[in-house]
Every structure is written in structure tokens, then in C-alpha cells.
Amino acid sequence: MKEIVIISGKGGTGKTSVAAALATLVKNQAVVADCDVDAPDLHLVLSPTIKKREDFYSGVKAVIHTDKCTHCNLCKEKCRFDAIEIVEGKYRVIPLECEGCGYCSYICPVETIELVDEKVGECYISETHYGSPMVHSQLGIGADNSGKLVAKVKKEAKQLATEKGIEYVIVDGSPGIGCPVIASLSGADYVVFVTEPTLSGLSDLKRVWELTNKFQIPAGCIINKADLNQEVNNSIEEFLQVEGIDRLATINYDTDFQSAITSGISLIEHDRTKWGKVFSEIWNKIN
Amino acid sequence: MKIAIASGKGGTGKTTLSANLAHYAAQTKNITLVDLDVEEPNNNIFIQGNEIEKLDVFRPVPVWNKDACILCGKCTKWCKFSALLQLIDEILVLPELCHSCYACSELCPVNALPMQDWPLGVYNHLKEGNLDFFYSKLNIGVEQAVPLIAKTLKNIEELELDKELEIWDSPPGTSCSMLEVVKNADFVILVSEPTPFGLFDLTLAVESVRHINKPVGIVVNRYGIGNDEIFKYCEKEGLPIWATIPNKREIAVLYSKGELIYPHIPEFRAELDKILDNIEKIRGEQ
């Protein structure tokens, strides 16, 4: 099984459009995993039917049972996250501030602080409109275990691929270089960067490449909206060459990207003749 | 007044708006611009200035003291983040997973886990005229952005700058790092685009911001692409649209070169004026 992760560093470069195009190109050869867990958009193109829904728990939150509380203030003193407040004389945990470290519960002399499992989000196992398996999720508001949810989505996708004898897992990652991206990269076989010729795009590409390099995963790059700035485009191409990143494709600014998204279909479904050729070439280079 | 500029979807124009709004407003006002998208900060491409301060930012993490440790293993059971592992004859600390809660360090019966500073990223302070510009950059491989965001905001607060307006460029998404920014702001501007992706991610962002009871204004960027659904949604939800920025190739080209937009495109500047008028209005109401 081969896991292909699509990331970009910078947001809005066309990551999800690429993921959807590749998915609809190879159809039942791939399980699709949407790992952009706090802004998941792939379902808007692949219109999955949810087959199985599962609550995902990770980490804990502290809850103070005030009946036994002696107001010793130790919990409030020790909490490094200022997550304990006193409301009308009663000690209370502010859920949004609580990191779930458990310290307050360990030191409470009357053992009245409970650690309750935290629901981080929901994970869905679905079937795309063309019948292939897809795993996606919804992160709870402000949840701080997005990396764990990414790992869960990937694990489910890999398991489905193994069970059904499917050769590829296509992962749509999130922007940035933090925990969800690190979780997306872990265990991947190939990374596809989608970038654009802007100084921001180049700066973000360099940072996400530095991260990818730590994992020693081979990578390729699609330059989208390539005709926006020739100079920066050249800088990106030079960077790819120096770093040994495969040049997968150079795509000029094309309103098909927006038209397809607006119609809720992939580029392949939008214009098979034109985009089928582009993405077949990309797919061949990846493999 | 502290205004967070956020979005659900990445690449909708948060940084374009933050840098231009701050730079434009600083022509007549005392302004602070803070880039809190610490994973991929880009305001520094658009804003220059004289360097005032550059600091490495640290976070305390435990360090194992082999000589003191009795290998009781309690620390590994306390740690909810799996940042401590007990091997045959050693305790392994994984600083990138540590949340700096101090539980292991302070509860260790033999004080074998003293806390020591671990680098998170770099904090920068620049100044150009009336504009104080701050940005922090997360070190590659550091998983958690929240501690760097919190430290950056704390450093700035301690400077006690007398500012009419603070503009905070937030990370994309709706997870902990975005919440860390918006929860400390007085008002949130959500930037989106009129596509189904932009709309879906906007609904998630609105839900998050409402969850913590922050007032919201919407800026629709790249107006002209996609459809009108975002406007219908905003009307239905009673969300005020503060500005509508047209989809123009010239804007994208200026952005690609790292140039500010408003000095070149009057239409864009007019939208910034609308936003500043709205900010004045809510300042008056407060």
C-alpha cells in the first residue's frame, strides 16, 4: 500500500482540488482521507454517503465536584493554564483553558477533581459518489487534539485499504507545519506539495519542505497559478531542482478550479479530456 | 481595541487584509500589527521596518536527572501527553509532546525532573512610523503553536504600548491555535471567499467564534468568483458584511511580489475605509 499526502504550507493554493482530481482519476484504486480536520472540504466535491459514524475521544478535561471541595486553592495555584476560576465562591474549571494535564486532580487533598474523557470530534467512514471508500471527520470547536484526529483518520483509511485490497491512500492535509501536518506526514510514502508563485507561497513551501525532510519522505511539487509571477515561478523551479523535489506539473491560472468547486465536482469531472491528461501525467510521475 | 483577522479556510486573504489594513491605518493612527500565524507567518514579506527586538522564545520542559532518579515510573503515569517514557534503566523525555504543566517535575518524589527552557521559535518586533509590527515564527518540527502565540501576546502586553488599534493576523482553521488568538481579541473579522469551500469553512469559523461570544464582521474576498450563497448565509445569520473585495488579477500579482495593495488600487483602499469606519463605529459603542 502506498500513502500519498497532499500538503502546501500555505492555504488556498489548490490542495483539495488536486486531492479530489487524483481521487476521481484513480477512483477505486484509492481510499481517500480528508486530514484537513478543522477545515475539511473534500466532502463538498466527493459527496460521500456516511456508512459509519464514530465519536472520537482523546485526552481529558478536569471537572471539580464542589460538594467535597475545601477551598484550599491548591488546584488554582498549581494550574499553569489559569484554567480554574472561582464563581460565587465555588471553584470551577474553564473548559476552553483546561489542557487536560491532570495536575489539579493529582494534588487535590480531598480527591474531588475528576478527569473526564474529552470528545475531540467525529470520524466518518463513507462511500464517495463513485463508490470508493472515504474517511473524514469533524473536529470539535477549539479542540486541541487535531493531530490525534488526523492519526485516527489515517489509521482508519489504511485499515480499509488493507481490508479491501486497495493499493493507494490519498490524504488531503492541512496548511501550516504544526501538529496536524506532522501527523499527516508520519508514515507517508510520498508527499505532493501544491504551491503558487507568490513570495508567501515560496516561503511556506520552504518551511514545509524542511519539515518533510526530517521524515525523509520523497516529494514532488505542483506549481499552481504558475503564470501569476514568472520571477517567483523561476525561483520555485530552482528551489525544486536544488532540493531534489520532483517537478510534477506547472498549471497556469485557470478558472476551471473555481467553476469545478462551485459545481461541487472535481476537475476531472468538470473536463475529463483536459484535466484527465494533466493528472494522469502527475499520477505517473508519483508512481 | 484588539481585532483578530481569522478565517476557516486557508488562503482567503487574511494576511493581505491584515498587512494592508494595519499599514494604511498607521498613516493617521497609532497601530500594532501582530502576525500570530506562527506556523507560516508572511506579514513580514509585506511590512518592513527597523528592528527593535528579536528574541528566542522558550517553554519549560522537564529534563531527566539520572543520578537522582529512582525509576519509580510515577511520572510516566501522570503525564497525559505521553511526553515521558520509561525504558529499562532510563526516563526518556519527548519535549515536543510536553505541555509544560509541571506535574511530573513538582510531584517527583526525588526531584529528578527539573524544568529547563526548550526553544519554540523566534519573536520579532519592528517599527515603521506609527506602526509597531510583531511576528513570531515557530521552529520547524515544533508541534504546538499555542505556547508561542501565548508568549508573543504576553510579551506585547508587557510593553504597554498606547495603541488605538491592534490588528492580529490569526492562524487559519478552527482548532486550538485559532481559538488562542480570537479568545483574547475584542472583535473578530472573518475573511472568506464566495465558493462552497469558503462558505463551509466560514460556517465552522462562525460557530467557533460564537461559542466564545465574540462579535463578528465578515469580509468577502475575491468577489466575482463562485456564487452568492455566502451572502445569503450572512443575511440569514445576521452577520454584517464589512467589505467586499473584488477578484482582480492585479491584486494577486501585487501580492505575489510581496507588495501592499492599497497604494496601487483605489477600489481596494475604499474597502479598507469601510472596514475602518466599521471599527470606529464599534469602538464608539463600547
Interface residues (C-beta under 8 A of the other chain):
Chain A: G9 K10 G11 G12 T13 T16 V37 D38 A39 D41 L44 G59 V60 K78 R80 F81 L96 E99 G100 C101 G102 Y103 Y106 I107 L115 L139 I141 G142 A143 D144 S146 G147 S174 P175 G176 I177 G178 C179 P180 V181 I182 E196 P197 T198 L199 S200 G201 S203 D204 R207 V208 E210 L211 K214 K225 L228 N229 E231 V232 Y253 T255 Q258 I261 T262 G264
Chain B: G8 K9 G10 G11 T12 T15 D37 E39 E40 N42 I45 W78 K80 F81 H99 S100 C101 Y102 A103 E106 L107 L138 I140 G141 V142 E143 Q144 A145 V146 P171 P172 G173 T174 S175 C176 S177 M178 L179 K183 T195 P196 F197 F200 D201 L204 E207 S208 H211 I212 I225 G226 N227 R249 A252 V253 Y255 S256 K257 G258
